[in-house]
Amino acid sequence: MTSVTTHKTIVITGASSGIGAATARLFAKQGWHVVLGARRTEKLQSLVSDINKLGIGKATSFPLDVTSRKSVALFCQEAITACSGQIDILLNNAGLALGIAKVSEGSLDDWDAVIDTNVKGVLNITRSLLPHIMKQPSGHIINLGSIAGFLVYEGGSVYAASKHALRAITKTLRLELNGLPIRVTSIDPGMVETEFSNVRLKDDEKAKAVYKGLKPLSAEDIAECIYWSAARPAHVNIEEIVVMPIAQAAPHKVARSN
């Protein structure tokens, strides 16, 4: 693996588990200062402790609820201070799906939570930090999208809509920041075995069944993609990485063994 550099900083939302935590560990092992935010502060503090015990990079964490403007404002102030004013990467990783109901049967509360987190949450954080990043010598915004931002499937209307919206936001940022030394990247995975399905289905056994008969991507696989995009030379912008396990061809098209 090509190391980006040491003494750089990455701010990661939704960092208490899954892709966010795996990315924090990977960047810290390369000497980065990782500044982490999430709602589950106990898990966050445990991750910070594990990273700092390695004695390579450095981890700092603050509570963060991306759906709360008050929480976002406080987190961003703390993150800027913790980064000594230089945020090299903002990884908008916080996101979720809730339920698999069709539009005719969907939960309005679930829909609100998905839109508030996946769309408005990204806007809240980016709006708060981007003016600061625009004043820096360089920067990189990485948004964690999904293949659901390209393709839709039954029972996934609002989640897919949120990821389509995020893809539009990412592409618009790329246009708006053209001419500034700020890279913008979208990482768009298919099936990744994390707590995603547990949260979505609210049933651990059903969550296990999602990955039965195939080898899904891991959180570490996606962390590698994120790191690789960051490790390119400063003049190289990786616009999108779409990545799926070999057994998956579309959200609804999966080959399973017996």
C-alpha positions in Angstrom: 0.0 0.0 0.0 1.2 3.5 -0.9 1.2 5.7 2.1 -0.3 9.2 1.7 1.8 10.9 4.3 1.9 11.3 8.0 0.6 14.1 10.2 -2.5 14.6 8.0 -6.0 14.6 9.3 -9.3 13.0 8.3 -12.7 13.7 9.8 -15.0 10.7 9.7 -18.8 10.8 10.5 -20.6 7.6 11.6 -17.2 6.3 12.8 -18.3 4.0 15.7 -18.5 0.8 13.6 -18.5 -0.7 10.1 -16.9 1.2 7.3 -16.2 4.3 9.4 -14.3 2.4 12.1 -12.4 0.3 9.5 -11.4 3.5 7.7 -10.3 5.1 10.9 -8.1 2.1 11.8 -6.5 2.0 8.3 -5.7 5.7 8.1 -4.3 5.7 11.7 -2.0 2.8 10.8 -0.6 5.1 8.1 0.2 7.8 10.6 -2.9 10.0 10.2 -4.8 11.8 12.9 -8.4 10.6 12.7 -11.1 12.8 14.1 -14.2 10.7 14.7 -17.8 11.5 15.3 -20.9 9.3 16.0 -23.9 9.0 18.3 -22.7 5.8 20.0 -20.0 7.4 22.2 -19.1 4.3 24.1 -18.1 2.4 20.9 -16.4 5.5 19.7 -14.3 5.9 22.8 -13.4 2.2 22.6 -12.2 2.6 19.0 -10.2 5.7 19.9 -8.5 3.8 22.8 -7.6 0.8 20.5 -6.1 3.1 17.8 -4.1 5.2 20.3 -2.6 2.0 21.8 -1.0 1.3 18.5 1.2 4.4 18.9 1.3 5.1 15.2 -1.4 7.6 14.2 -3.7 9.4 16.6 -7.5 9.3 17.2 -9.8 11.9 18.7 -13.5 11.7 19.0 -16.5 13.9 19.7 -20.2 13.1 20.0 -22.1 13.7 16.7 -25.7 13.4 15.5 -25.6 14.6 11.9 -29.4 15.2 12.0 -29.0 17.8 14.7 -27.7 21.2 13.6 -26.7 22.0 17.2 -24.7 18.8 17.4 -23.1 19.4 14.0 -22.1 22.9 14.9 -20.4 21.8 18.1 -18.7 18.9 16.5 -17.3 20.9 13.6 -15.9 23.5 16.0 -14.2 20.8 18.0 -13.0 19.0 14.8 -11.3 22.2 13.4 -9.6 22.7 16.7 -8.5 19.1 17.0 -7.1 19.2 13.5 -5.1 22.4 14.2 -7.1 24.1 11.5 -6.2 21.7 8.6 -8.8 19.1 7.6 -7.2 17.1 4.8 -10.2 14.8 4.2 -13.9 14.9 5.2 -15.4 11.5 4.9 -19.2 11.7 5.0 -19.8 8.1 6.1 -22.9 8.4 8.4 -25.9 6.7 6.8 -28.5 4.1 7.2 -31.5 2.3 5.7 -34.7 1.4 7.6 -37.1 -1.3 6.5 -37.9 -2.9 3.1 -41.5 -1.8 2.8 -43.0 -0.7 -0.5 -44.1 2.9 -0.9 -47.7 1.9 -0.2 -46.8 0.4 3.2 -43.7 2.5 4.3 -43.2 4.1 7.7 -43.2 7.9 7.5 -40.9 8.0 10.6 -38.4 5.7 8.9 -38.4 7.8 5.8 -37.7 10.9 7.8 -34.8 9.2 9.5 -33.2 8.0 6.2 -33.6 11.4 4.5 -32.5 13.3 7.6 -29.3 11.2 7.9 -28.3 10.3 4.4 -29.1 13.6 2.7 -29.6 16.4 5.2 -26.9 15.0 7.5 -24.3 15.2 4.7 -25.4 18.7 3.8 -25.3 19.8 7.5 -21.7 18.6 8.0 -20.4 19.7 4.6 -22.0 23.1 4.9 -20.3 23.6 8.3 -16.8 22.5 7.3 -16.6 23.3 3.6 -16.1 27.1 4.0 -13.1 26.3 6.2 -11.7 23.7 3.8 -12.0 26.2 0.9 -9.5 28.5 2.7 -6.9 25.7 3.0 -4.1 24.9 0.5 -5.9 21.6 -0.3 -8.7 19.4 0.7 -10.7 16.3 -0.2 -14.5 15.5 0.3 -15.3 11.8 0.2 -19.0 10.8 0.3 -20.0 7.2 1.0 -22.7 6.5 -1.5 -24.1 3.1 -2.7 -25.0 1.3 -5.9 -28.5 2.3 -4.8 -27.5 5.7 -6.1 -27.4 4.2 -9.6 -30.1 1.5 -9.5 -33.4 1.0 -7.7 -35.2 -2.0 -6.4 -38.5 -2.9 -4.8 -38.6 -2.1 -1.1 -35.7 0.4 -1.4 -37.4 3.5 -2.8 -36.5 6.0 -0.1 -33.0 4.6 0.6 -32.3 4.6 -3.2 -33.8 8.1 -3.4 -31.4 9.3 -0.6 -28.4 7.8 -2.4 -29.5 9.3 -5.7 -29.7 12.6 -4.0 -26.3 12.2 -2.4 -24.8 11.4 -5.8 -26.3 14.6 -7.2 -24.9 16.6 -4.3 -21.4 15.0 -4.9 -21.5 15.8 -8.6 -22.7 19.3 -7.9 -19.9 19.9 -5.4 -17.4 18.8 -8.1 -18.7 21.5 -10.4 -18.9 24.2 -7.7 -15.3 23.5 -6.4 -13.8 23.4 -9.9 -10.7 25.6 -9.9 -10.0 25.1 -6.2 -7.5 22.5 -4.9 -10.3 20.3 -3.4 -10.9 16.8 -4.6 -14.4 15.3 -4.5 -15.0 11.5 -4.5 -17.9 9.2 -4.2 -17.4 5.6 -3.0 -20.4 3.5 -4.0 -20.4 -0.1 -2.6 -22.8 -3.0 -3.1 -23.3 -5.6 -0.4 -21.0 -5.0 2.6 -21.4 -7.1 5.7 -21.6 -4.6 8.5 -24.4 -3.6 10.9 -26.2 -2.1 8.0 -28.7 -5.0 7.5 -29.1 -5.4 11.3 -30.2 -1.8 11.6 -32.4 -2.0 8.4 -34.2 -5.2 9.3 -34.1 -4.8 13.1 -33.5 -8.6 13.3 -30.1 -10.2 13.5 -31.2 -13.5 12.0 -32.7 -11.8 9.0 -29.6 -9.7 8.7 -27.4 -12.9 8.5 -29.7 -14.3 5.8 -28.9 -11.3 3.5 -25.4 -12.6 3.1 -26.1 -16.3 3.1 -24.5 -18.3 0.3 -22.1 -15.6 -0.9 -19.0 -13.7 0.2 -19.9 -10.0 0.6 -17.5 -7.1 0.8 -16.1 -6.3 4.1 -15.8 -2.9 5.8 -12.0 -3.2 5.3 -12.5 -3.6 1.5 -14.3 -0.3 1.4 -11.7 1.4 3.7 -9.0 0.3 1.1 -11.0 2.0 -1.7 -11.2 5.2 0.4 -7.5 5.1 1.2 -6.6 4.4 -2.4 -8.6 7.4 -3.6 -6.8 9.6 -1.0 -3.4 8.3 -1.9 -3.5 9.5 -5.5 -1.3 12.5 -6.4 -2.8 15.8 -5.5 -3.7 16.6 -9.2 -5.6 13.3 -9.6 -9.3 13.2 -8.6 -11.1 9.9 -8.4 -14.6 10.9 -9.1 -16.4 7.5 -8.4 -15.5 4.0 -7.3 -18.4 1.5 -7.8 -17.5 -1.7 -6.1 -19.5 -4.9 -5.5 -18.7 -8.5 -4.5 -18.2 -10.8 -7.4 -21.5 -12.6 -6.6 -23.5 -9.4 -7.1 -24.4 -7.8 -10.4 -27.2 -5.4 -9.2 -29.0 -4.6 -5.9 -31.6 -7.4 -6.8 -29.2 -9.7 -8.8 -27.1 -11.9 -6.5 -25.7 -15.4 -7.1 -25.9 -17.6 -4.1 -24.4 -21.1 -3.6 -26.5 -23.9 -2.1 
